Amino acid sequence: MIVKLGNGFYFLYIGIAAVFFLLLLLILWKRGERTKRAVLLAILFFNFALHYLKQAFPPYINDQPQSLSRSTVQNLCAVSTVFFPFIFLIKKQNILHDFMYFIGMCGGFAALAFPTEALGMPAFAFDTIRFYLCHISLFAVPLASAVLGLYRPRLSRFWAIPLLFLLWETVICLNEFYMIGVGLVKAKPADLLNAGFRNSSFAFGVRPDFAWAKKLFDPLVPSFFRTDAFHINGGKPFYFPVLWLIVPAFVYLIPVYVVLSSPFWILSLVRRQKQKRAAR
């Protein structure tokens, strides 16, 4: 009863995610805006609370205080888990909602497609269930918000996506240095310059186990972001934290956002055309 790529439990959780999303839409479809917001916000705050309450269960409770670092903003999905409820509380749509849709879709679906934290784990262990609840929420709420018309991604806000992505990565980077500073992560700050150390969100470079990705990223990274010009890594080449992602973020994330947001842009265009015809 272990989760493995492509086995029955792997697809079981993907099926649960699909059913959850469809039921969410079915329940909220004809409800008022206030009810829609309340339900989706409750899901986000449940996910927020679970991010911290997990410390009361194994394996976290058995590894404290070091395990407390896993209830911080240590990766992209953790940052989203912490900030999504508060972004959703803002009623008037702004660029944070556009980014919430983008990063929620990408992070949630990526976790379902390649559930790194759940692979090799018992299918119904607490942390496996928690992992899936977390990432199902991250994609289901932003997507449901868009489908239900609460916050629809706007194609014109494409420019903000890489900037906010870099902000998310900066939060992760600062959090890692802080965790080392307070002793929750047993390492030296210099260890973070090793792309293979606690680098699940690539804030510190391309991880060694993703060597294939270097072909996608390295040609876009200016040489001075991979050169130890200030001798802070003993003269060895490294990726300058977060800054190495600037060009790749603009090159790769904007097209992805355009693709993900285009169905709603097309829908909006069709509606405007119908309204023009009806007004004639």
Contacts in CASP RR format, 6 or more apart in sequence:
PFRMAT RR
TARGET T0000
AUTHOR 0000-0000-0000
METHOD contacts of the structure
MODEL  1
MIVKLGNGFYFLYIGIAAVFFLLLLLILWKRGERTKRAVLLAILFFNFAL
HYLKQAFPPYINDQPQSLSRSTVQNLCAVSTVFFPFIFLIKKQNILHDFM
YFIGMCGGFAALAFPTEALGMPAFAFDTIRFYLCHISLFAVPLASAVLGL
YRPRLSRFWAIPLLFLLWETVICLNEFYMIGVGLVKAKPADLLNAGFRNS
SFAFGVRPDFAWAKKLFDPLVPSFFRTDAFHINGGKPFYFPVLWLIVPAF
VYLIPVYVVLSSPFWILSLVRRQKQKRAAR
1 9 0 8 1.000
1 122 0 8 1.000
1 123 0 8 1.000
1 124 0 8 1.000
2 9 0 8 1.000
2 120 0 8 1.000
2 121 0 8 1.000
2 122 0 8 1.000
2 123 0 8 1.000
3 9 0 8 1.000
3 10 0 8 1.000
3 13 0 8 1.000
3 115 0 8 1.000
3 118 0 8 1.000
3 119 0 8 1.000
3 120 0 8 1.000
3 121 0 8 1.000
3 122 0 8 1.000
3 123 0 8 1.000
3 128 0 8 1.000
4 10 0 8 1.000
4 119 0 8 1.000
4 120 0 8 1.000
5 114 0 8 1.000
5 119 0 8 1.000
9 123 0 8 1.000
10 115 0 8 1.000
12 123 0 8 1.000
13 112 0 8 1.000
13 115 0 8 1.000
13 118 0 8 1.000
13 132 0 8 1.000
14 112 0 8 1.000
16 132 0 8 1.000
16 136 0 8 1.000
17 112 0 8 1.000
17 132 0 8 1.000
17 136 0 8 1.000
17 139 0 8 1.000
17 140 0 8 1.000
20 136 0 8 1.000
20 140 0 8 1.000
21 136 0 8 1.000
21 139 0 8 1.000
21 140 0 8 1.000
21 143 0 8 1.000
21 144 0 8 1.000
24 39 0 8 1.000
24 140 0 8 1.000
24 144 0 8 1.000
25 144 0 8 1.000
25 147 0 8 1.000
25 148 0 8 1.000
27 39 0 8 1.000
28 35 0 8 1.000
28 36 0 8 1.000
28 39 0 8 1.000
28 40 0 8 1.000
28 144 0 8 1.000
28 148 0 8 1.000
29 148 0 8 1.000
31 39 0 8 1.000
33 150 0 8 1.000
36 148 0 8 1.000
36 150 0 8 1.000
37 88 0 8 1.000
37 91 0 8 1.000
37 150 0 8 1.000
40 88 0 8 1.000
40 141 0 8 1.000
40 144 0 8 1.000
40 145 0 8 1.000
40 150 0 8 1.000
41 85 0 8 1.000
41 88 0 8 1.000
41 89 0 8 1.000
43 137 0 8 1.000
43 140 0 8 1.000
43 141 0 8 1.000
44 84 0 8 1.000
44 85 0 8 1.000
44 88 0 8 1.000
44 137 0 8 1.000
44 141 0 8 1.000
45 85 0 8 1.000
46 137 0 8 1.000
47 81 0 8 1.000
47 84 0 8 1.000
47 85 0 8 1.000
47 133 0 8 1.000
47 134 0 8 1.000
47 137 0 8 1.000
47 138 0 8 1.000
48 81 0 8 1.000
48 82 0 8 1.000
48 84 0 8 1.000
48 85 0 8 1.000
50 130 0 8 1.000
50 133 0 8 1.000
50 134 0 8 1.000
51 71 0 8 1.000
51 78 0 8 1.000
51 81 0 8 1.000
51 82 0 8 1.000
51 134 0 8 1.000
52 71 0 8 1.000
54 60 0 8 1.000
54 70 0 8 1.000
54 71 0 8 1.000
54 126 0 8 1.000
54 127 0 8 1.000
54 130 0 8 1.000
55 61 0 8 1.000
55 64 0 8 1.000
55 67 0 8 1.000
55 68 0 8 1.000
55 71 0 8 1.000
57 126 0 8 1.000
57 127 0 8 1.000
57 130 0 8 1.000
58 126 0 8 1.000
58 127 0 8 1.000
59 67 0 8 1.000
59 127 0 8 1.000
60 67 0 8 1.000
60 70 0 8 1.000
60 71 0 8 1.000
60 127 0 8 1.000
61 67 0 8 1.000
65 184 0 8 1.000
66 184 0 8 1.000
66 185 0 8 1.000
66 186 0 8 1.000
68 184 0 8 1.000
69 179 0 8 1.000
69 184 0 8 1.000
69 185 0 8 1.000
72 78 0 8 1.000
72 175 0 8 1.000
72 179 0 8 1.000
73 79 0 8 1.000
73 82 0 8 1.000
73 171 0 8 1.000
73 172 0 8 1.000
73 175 0 8 1.000
74 172 0 8 1.000
74 175 0 8 1.000
74 176 0 8 1.000
74 179 0 8 1.000
74 198 0 8 1.000
74 200 0 8 1.000
75 172 0 8 1.000
75 200 0 8 1.000
75 201 0 8 1.000
76 103 0 8 1.000
76 107 0 8 1.000
76 168 0 8 1.000
76 169 0 8 1.000
76 172 0 8 1.000
76 201 0 8 1.000
77 107 0 8 1.000
77 108 0 8 1.000
77 111 0 8 1.000
77 134 0 8 1.000
77 135 0 8 1.000
77 138 0 8 1.000
79 168 0 8 1.000
79 171 0 8 1.000
79 172 0 8 1.000
80 100 0 8 1.000
80 103 0 8 1.000
80 104 0 8 1.000
80 107 0 8 1.000
80 138 0 8 1.000
80 168 0 8 1.000
81 134 0 8 1.000
81 137 0 8 1.000
81 138 0 8 1.000
84 100 0 8 1.000
84 104 0 8 1.000
84 138 0 8 1.000
84 141 0 8 1.000
84 142 0 8 1.000
87 96 0 8 1.000
87 97 0 8 1.000
87 100 0 8 1.000
88 97 0 8 1.000
88 100 0 8 1.000
88 141 0 8 1.000
88 145 0 8 1.000
90 96 0 8 1.000
90 97 0 8 1.000
93 151 0 8 1.000
93 152 0 8 1.000
93 154 0 8 1.000
95 157 0 8 1.000
95 160 0 8 1.000
95 164 0 8 1.000
96 164 0 8 1.000
97 145 0 8 1.000
97 151 0 8 1.000
97 153 0 8 1.000
98 151 0 8 1.000
98 153 0 8 1.000
98 154 0 8 1.000
98 157 0 8 1.000
98 160 0 8 1.000
98 161 0 8 1.000
98 257 0 8 1.000
98 261 0 8 1.000
99 160 0 8 1.000
99 161 0 8 1.000
99 164 0 8 1.000
99 165 0 8 1.000
100 142 0 8 1.000
100 151 0 8 1.000
101 142 0 8 1.000
101 143 0 8 1.000
101 145 0 8 1.000
101 146 0 8 1.000
101 151 0 8 1.000
101 152 0 8 1.000
101 153 0 8 1.000
101 260 0 8 1.000
101 261 0 8 1.000
102 153 0 8 1.000
102 161 0 8 1.000
102 253 0 8 1.000
102 256 0 8 1.000
102 257 0 8 1.000
102 260 0 8 1.000
102 261 0 8 1.000
103 164 0 8 1.000
103 165 0 8 1.000
103 168 0 8 1.000
104 138 0 8 1.000
104 139 0 8 1.000
104 142 0 8 1.000
105 139 0 8 1.000
105 142 0 8 1.000
105 143 0 8 1.000
105 260 0 8 1.000
106 256 0 8 1.000
106 260 0 8 1.000
107 135 0 8 1.000
107 138 0 8 1.000
107 139 0 8 1.000
108 135 0 8 1.000
108 136 0 8 1.000
108 138 0 8 1.000
108 139 0 8 1.000
109 139 0 8 1.000
111 131 0 8 1.000
111 135 0 8 1.000
111 138 0 8 1.000
112 132 0 8 1.000
112 135 0 8 1.000
112 136 0 8 1.000
112 139 0 8 1.000
115 131 0 8 1.000
115 132 0 8 1.000
115 135 0 8 1.000
116 200 0 8 1.000
117 127 0 8 1.000
117 131 0 8 1.000
118 127 0 8 1.000
118 128 0 8 1.000
118 131 0 8 1.000
118 132 0 8 1.000
121 127 0 8 1.000
121 128 0 8 1.000
121 131 0 8 1.000
122 128 0 8 1.000
142 151 0 8 1.000
145 151 0 8 1.000
145 152 0 8 1.000
146 152 0 8 1.000
146 153 0 8 1.000
146 264 0 8 1.000
152 264 0 8 1.000
152 268 0 8 1.000
153 257 0 8 1.000
153 260 0 8 1.000
153 261 0 8 1.000
153 264 0 8 1.000
154 261 0 8 1.000
154 265 0 8 1.000
155 258 0 8 1.000
155 261 0 8 1.000
155 262 0 8 1.000
155 265 0 8 1.000
158 254 0 8 1.000
158 257 0 8 1.000
158 258 0 8 1.000
158 261 0 8 1.000
159 254 0 8 1.000
161 253 0 8 1.000
161 254 0 8 1.000
161 257 0 8 1.000
162 246 0 8 1.000
162 249 0 8 1.000
162 250 0 8 1.000
162 253 0 8 1.000
162 254 0 8 1.000
165 245 0 8 1.000
165 249 0 8 1.000
165 253 0 8 1.000
166 242 0 8 1.000
166 245 0 8 1.000
166 246 0 8 1.000
166 249 0 8 1.000
169 201 0 8 1.000
169 202 0 8 1.000
169 203 0 8 1.000
169 242 0 8 1.000
169 245 0 8 1.000
170 203 0 8 1.000
170 242 0 8 1.000
172 201 0 8 1.000
172 203 0 8 1.000
173 192 0 8 1.000
173 203 0 8 1.000
173 204 0 8 1.000
173 241 0 8 1.000
173 242 0 8 1.000
176 185 0 8 1.000
176 192 0 8 1.000
176 198 0 8 1.000
176 203 0 8 1.000
176 204 0 8 1.000
177 189 0 8 1.000
177 192 0 8 1.000
179 185 0 8 1.000
180 187 0 8 1.000
180 188 0 8 1.000
180 189 0 8 1.000
180 191 0 8 1.000
180 192 0 8 1.000
181 189 0 8 1.000
185 198 0 8 1.000
187 197 0 8 1.000
187 198 0 8 1.000
190 232 0 8 1.000
190 233 0 8 1.000
191 197 0 8 1.000
192 198 0 8 1.000
192 199 0 8 1.000
192 204 0 8 1.000
192 241 0 8 1.000
193 204 0 8 1.000
193 232 0 8 1.000
193 233 0 8 1.000
193 238 0 8 1.000
193 239 0 8 1.000
193 241 0 8 1.000
194 204 0 8 1.000
194 238 0 8 1.000
195 202 0 8 1.000
195 204 0 8 1.000
195 205 0 8 1.000
195 206 0 8 1.000
195 207 0 8 1.000
195 208 0 8 1.000
195 238 0 8 1.000
195 239 0 8 1.000
196 204 0 8 1.000
196 207 0 8 1.000
196 208 0 8 1.000
196 209 0 8 1.000
197 204 0 8 1.000
199 205 0 8 1.000
199 207 0 8 1.000
200 207 0 8 1.000
202 210 0 8 1.000
202 245 0 8 1.000
203 241 0 8 1.000
203 242 0 8 1.000
203 245 0 8 1.000
204 239 0 8 1.000
204 241 0 8 1.000
205 238 0 8 1.000
205 239 0 8 1.000
205 241 0 8 1.000
205 244 0 8 1.000
205 245 0 8 1.000
206 213 0 8 1.000
206 214 0 8 1.000
206 217 0 8 1.000
206 218 0 8 1.000
206 239 0 8 1.000
207 213 0 8 1.000
216 248 0 8 1.000
216 252 0 8 1.000
217 248 0 8 1.000
218 226 0 8 1.000
220 247 0 8 1.000
220 248 0 8 1.000
220 251 0 8 1.000
221 239 0 8 1.000
221 244 0 8 1.000
221 247 0 8 1.000
221 248 0 8 1.000
222 247 0 8 1.000
225 239 0 8 1.000
225 240 0 8 1.000
225 243 0 8 1.000
225 244 0 8 1.000
225 246 0 8 1.000
226 237 0 8 1.000
226 238 0 8 1.000
226 239 0 8 1.000
226 240 0 8 1.000
226 244 0 8 1.000
227 237 0 8 1.000
228 234 0 8 1.000
228 235 0 8 1.000
228 236 0 8 1.000
228 237 0 8 1.000
228 238 0 8 1.000
END
